[in-house]
Amino acid sequence: MKMSFLTALASVAILTGCGSGEAPKAPAEVKKESSSVVTAPVDYLAGTMKAGEQMKGKAELAVLQKAIDACQAENEKYPASLDELVAKGFIKVMPAAPAGLQFSYDPATGRVQLTPKQ
């Protein structure tokens, strides 16, 4: 008797399910990053390298901005160019921008940013 009651209860639970009765909806569009399982590791490594380059660029940007601010505090004016930071000893060497980007400096505002190479 107990076994048939448990069997009936399990059957009801299975048949009714836990959801609202609707099948889950698939996303409208799934963005594919890799074209196949074979190229997925290469795509992953390329993405990781690109992210690393971007982080390095942001770090170099912060170093340049700090040097510009130090130069301005010491000389009461912003440097005329980024090369002046090296000449005056605020940085040892001019850092390299990430691939495809360049450092753009505005001496009027003292702000430096990364922009696409032209």
Order of alpha helices (4+ residues) and beta strands (2+ residues): alpha-alpha-alpha-beta-beta
